Amino acid sequence: MTASRYAAKPWLDLLDEVQRGPVDPADSLVHALRRFAAEAPDRVFLTYFDGRLTYREADELSDSVAGHLAARGLERGDRVAVLLQNSPHFVLAVLGAWKAGATVVPVNPMYKSGEVAHVLRDGEVAALICADRAWEAYLRDTAAGSPVRIVLTACELDFQTRGDTRVLGFERLPQAGDADDLTAVARAGHPAPADRDPAAADTALISYTSGTSGAPKGATNTHANIMYNAERQRTGLHLPEAPVYYALAPLFHITGMVCQLGACLDSAGTLVLTYRFEAGVVLEAFAEHRPHYTVGPSTAFMALAAHPAATREHFSSFVNISSGGAPLPPALVEKFRAGFGPYIRNGYGLTECTAPCASVPPHREAPVDPASGTLAVGVPGPDTVVRIVDDRGEEVPFGEQGEIVVRGPQVVPGYWRRPTPPPRPSPAASCAPATSASWTNRAGCTSSTARRT
């Protein structure tokens, strides 16, 4: 049988020495936070409009959230659903849940009641952390038929004073009698429970897929999955020390969770949060905080480029800008570069790969496929193999369409409470990754096909 063409990993020639080198990530983002809270306690970790939280403050506040959850009966391995926008509340909720030994279930705040109900039931969620307005509007009724027994609500006006009415145009509600206030809990000074910090192999997230091929399933991203990709982002993006990240992608999405929150925390950087996307507010944040990196869908960059206030100066601080989650038109990339300076680098990933499994290296530009006019999504890293195969698992010749299969340390072990699928058939000379691999994941790209070029 012919040896796999992927075995030699020719794409590694496109990476520099640092990007090809081995990585040794921390066990979890909790471990990274504790380290930097000790080494750089007064460094700003989170900004939220005019609010600031240092590494020490974020560590202490999330400790208190963890202590409260444990005191309310949350056990190691329990699931905590977090249904919030890009605010410090989201970060403190996630870190607090992990410090309590729990698994986080990030939920899109735009989900309808039925979608949330499926996640709460399927994930057997024990605790729910959500916005106070969402709790009063529909989540109280939604949670009533679920396993949820602990509820914390957040007023997302907290942790800042300015309150930009373009994105925070709501009033503070009276605290619900059947829920605890997240900010008050965080400021109560509870110690974190002992001996509950996560291990690398523990499940960090149950990330529900979009459900395009059936009911949404929960991908079980481990702390090791997250830290591998966060560390590859940290070492591969060529950002300065203590970089500034702007959270353009929502943190509840795997891209925002790993490529913004994860990579920023792993870099001892500053994460700029502005609740949710509003182009004018984003541009003001760029001008104020001078970020070095952001990642988002092409539609966000279209909106920023079309905003009448946008200038080259708004983007002058960026070292790198990435895009994923949707096709990136080559015309947009060139228009953006001509108008504002940065070259937007494409990438490809999926929930089951804990965000990226291929990206355009910082010092290179993506070629355009002459047949389709599609911009390339880049190359895998040194420990990852991305193959294009047919229905039998055989590699297709160059120029032909097939299915994407991914193998590497960022691939999840499986789906929550669903049987682990057997590996796809593959040629005898299989290209195993340099590190121990998870199961081979089958994932579609645009109509479940891709062209090998």
N, C-alpha and C positions, 0 to 999 in steps of 0.2 A: 504494500500500500504506500502511496506517495506521502512523504512527510509533509506536515502542515507548513504552509507558507508563513504562518504566524510565529513559528517556533523561534526564529532568529530575532524576533522583535525589531524589525528594521526601523520602526518609528522612534526608537530611542536615539537615533542619530539626530533627530530634530530637537532634542532636549539638551540643556546645558548640564554641566557636571553636578550642580546642586540639585537640579530637578531629577537627575538620574540616581542620585545618591540614596542610601537607606534613611529611613526615619525611625525615630524612637519616641512615639507620642506618650503623653501621660495616660493614666488609666481612664480618666474621665474629665469632663469640664469642671466638676466639683474639685478635683485635685488641682487643676490649673488655677481655679479661683483662689483656693487656699494658699497656693504658692505665691501668687502675685499680691494677695492681701497682706502677706508677710513681708515680701520683698519691696513692694511699691504701694504701701497702703493708701497714700494720698493721691495717687494717679487717678484721673477721672476715667471711670469705666463706662458710664452711661450718661448721655445728655438727652434731655427731653424738653424742648422749647427752652425756657430759661432755667430749668432745673438741672442739677448735677448730682451724681452719685459716684463716690470713689470706690476703689476696690475693697477697702476696709468696710465701708458702709454696706455695699452690696453683700459682702460675706456675712456681716452681722444680721442684716435684715432677712436674708434667706435662711440663716440659722434659725431665726425666730419663727419663720413660716414652717420650717421642718419640725421644730419642737411642738408647735401648735398642732400640726397634723398628727404627730405621734401621740400627743396627749388626747386627741379626739378618737384615737383607736385605729389610726392607719397603720397597717402592718407592712413589713418588707415585702415587696412584690405586688402590692396592691396597685391599682391603676388610678391615676389622677388626670381627669380631662381638663385641659386649659383652653378656654374659648375667649381669646382677647386679641386686640389689635397690637400694633407695634408701640408698646409703652414699657416703662420699667416694671409694671405689674406683671407682664408676661414673663420677663426674665427672672424676677424674684419668685414667681410661682413655679417655674420650671426647675430652677436651682433648688428651691426649698423642697419640692417633691423628690428630687434625686437625693438630697441629703437625708430625707426620711426613708430612703431605700425603696421608693416607689418607681413605677414606670409611668412616664408622661404620655398622654394621648392628646396630641395637638389637634384642635378642631377649628375649622374655618368659621369665623364669626358670621359669615354670610349664609351659612347653612340654614335651611328651613327646619322646622320642628321635626318632621319625619326623618330627615337626614341625621340630625343630632340624636334622635331617639335610637336609631339603628346603631350608632357608634356607642352610646351609653350601654345598650343591652349587649351588643356583640362583644364589646371590650370588658364587660362586667366591671364597669367603672365604680369605684368606691367613693371618690371625691370629685367635686366639680368646682372649678374656679373660673368665674365669668364676670362680665360687666354687670353692674347693678341694674342698668336699664334692660339688658337682655333677660335677667332673672325675673324682673317684674313683668316684662312684656310677654314672654312665652316659655322661658326655660323652667320656671317653677312647675308648670303643668307637664312639660316634657319629662322632667326628672322624676315626677311622681310615680311613673310606672317603670322605673329603672332601679338598678341596685345602688344608686347614689345614696349615701348616708351622711356625707360631710359636704357642706357648701360654704365657699368663701366668695364674696362679691367685691368688685373693685370699682371705685369711681375714678375714671381715667383722667379726671382733673387734678388728681393728686400728683405729687412729685414735681410740680411746676406751679407757677403763679400767673403766667401771662394768659394762658388759655386762648390760643388762636381760634377765633370763631369760625374760620373757614373749614376747619376740620374738627373742632371741639365745640360745636354749637349746641350744647346741651346743658341741662341744669343738674346740680347735685340732688340726689334723691335721699329721702330719709332711709336710714339703715333698716334693712328688712329684719324682722324678728326671727325668721327661720334661717338666717345665714349670718356668718361672721364677716367682718370687714377686713379685707386683705391688708390694707395699709395699717390699720390699728394692730392687727396680728403681727405684722412685720416689725412694728415699732415697740412691741411689748417686751422685747429683750429675752425671749425664751431661748434656752440653750438648745442646740441641735441634739437629737438623740445619739447616744453613743453607739459606735460600731455599726453604723448603717451606711457609711459612704459606699458608693457603688464600686463593683469590680468591673474590669474591662469586659468580661464576658456577659455581664448582666444586660438585660433588655432595657435600653434607655427610653425608646419610643415605640409606641404602636401607631404607625403612620398609615392612615387609611387612604387607599388608592381612590382614584376618581370613579371606579366602577364601570369603565367603558365596556368590559366584557362580562358584566354581571354585577351582583351586589358588591359594594366596596369591601375590600379585604384589608386587614391590618398587617402591614409589613413590620416585622420585629427588628428594628434597627438597634444594634447593641452599642454600648459605650465605645467599644473598640472600633466599630464601623464609623461612628461619628469622629472619633479622635484621629483615625487614619486620614480621612479626607480633610479634616481641619488642619492637620499637620502638613499634608501635601499642599494645601492652600498657603499656609504660612511660609513654607520654604520655597514654594514655586512661583509666587507672584512678584518677588523682588520689591517688596514694599519696604519703607524705612522702619527703623525701630519704633516701637509703640505707635503703630499706624492708626489712622482715623478711618473708620468704616462708616458709610452711610447705609442704613437699612432701607433699601429701596424695595426689595422683595419682602413679602410678609413673613414674619418669624414663624407662623404656624405652618408654613410650607417648608418642605425639606431643604430647599435651596436657601431660604432665609435662615433656618435653624443652623445649618452647617457652614455655609459659605459666608455668612455675616456674623451671627452670634458665636458660633463655634470657632471660626478662624480668628475672629477679633479677640475673644477671650484667650485663646491659645497663644496669641501674639502679645498679650498684655496691652492691647490697644484700647481705643475709645470707640464706642458704638453710638452713633447719632440716630435718635428715634424721633419721629414726627407723626405718630399715631397711624395714619394711613395716607395713601398717595393723593396729593393735590399739587399739581405742577408748580404753581407759584411758591408754595411753602417749601417744596423741595429745593428750588433754586435759591431761596433765601437761606436755607440750611447749608447749601454748598458754599455760599458767600461767607457765612458766619464761621463755619467749622472747618473749611478747607480739607475735605476728605481726600484720602489717597485711593480709595477703592469703593466700588459698589457693583452690584449685580442685579439685573432685573429683566423682565420680558421686553421684547422689541416694542410693544405698544407703549410702554412707559417712556422709552427714548423718543418715540414719535411725538408723544405729548410734550415732552420737554423741548424738543427741537422746534415745535410749533408755537411755543409760548412767546408772546411778544416781548417779554422782558429778558429772554435768554440771550446771553452774550458769551464770547469766548472766555472771558474772565471767570464766569461761573464754573467752568470746567478746567481751569488752568492748574489746579492743585492735584488732579488725578494722575496717578502713576499707571493705573490699569482700570479698565471698565470691562465687565463681562456681561453676556446675555445668554439666557437659556429659557427653557419652558415653552418656547414658541419659535417658529421659523424666523430667522433674521435675514431680511432682504438685503442683498448686496448694495442696492441703491441707497438704502437707509444708512448703511455703514459709511459709504462714500460721502453722502450728503452731510452726515454728522461730522465727519472728519474735516470736510471743507469748511463747514460753518463754525465749528467749535474746537477743533484740534484733535481730541482723542479718537483713536481707532477702537471700535467696539469689537471685542474678541468673543467669538461664538463658543458655545460649549454644549455638551449633551450629557444628560443623566436622567435618573428616574428615582422614584421613591425607594424602590428595591435596591438601588445602588447608593443609597444615602447621599443623594445629589450627584456630583459629577463622576463620570467614568471616562470622559474624554473632553479635552479643551484645547484651544489654540494657545500655544506657549506665548508668554509676554513679549518675546523678542521676534515673533513671527506674525505673518498675516495669513489668513485662510484663503486657499484657492477656491475658485468658483467652478463648479462642474459645467462644462460646456454644453452637455446634453440637456440638462434640466434648468440651468441657471441658478442652482442652489449653492449656498455658501457652505463650505465644509465645516464640521463641528469640531475639528481638531484631532488630537492623537491621545491615546491612553498614556497613563503613567507607567513607571517601570515595573510595577507589581500587578498590572492589570492587562488582561487580554480581551479585546472586543473583536468578535469574529462575525462574518456574514455567512449564513448557512442556508441550505435548502430544507425541505420538509423532513429529510432523512438525517439532518445534522451534518451533512457534507458541505465543505466550504465551496462557495460558488466562485466561478472565474471572475476576474476583474471585468467591470462593466455590467454585470448582471445583478438583478435585484434579489434580495433574500431577507432573512430574519436576523435581527441582532441578538447575539448571545454574549453575555458578559461574565467574566470570571475574575475575582480579585478579593482583596481583604475588606473592601467596602460593601460587598454584596451581603444582603441580610441572610440569616440562617433559614428563614421561611416566613410563613404567615401565621398570625395569631390563631391558635387552636385549629389549624388546618394541616393535613398531612403534608410533610415535606415531599415535593415531587422528585422523582428520580432524575439523575443527570440525563441530559440529551445524549443520544448516540454521537460519537465523535470519531474522527480518524484515529488510528492506532498511535500515531505520533502526536498526541494531544499536547497543546501548549499550556502546561500548568504554570500558574504564576510563581514568582520567586518566593512568595511567602505562602503559608498555609491558606487554602482557599475555602470559601463557603460554597454552597451548591450553585451550580450553573443556572443563572436566571434567564428565562426567556422573556424578552421585552420587545414590543413593537415600536417602530418609529414611523410616523406619518403613514397611515394605512398599513402598519405592521411590516413595512418593507424598507429596505435601504439599498443603495447601489454601492457595490464595492468598487472603489477607484484607487 
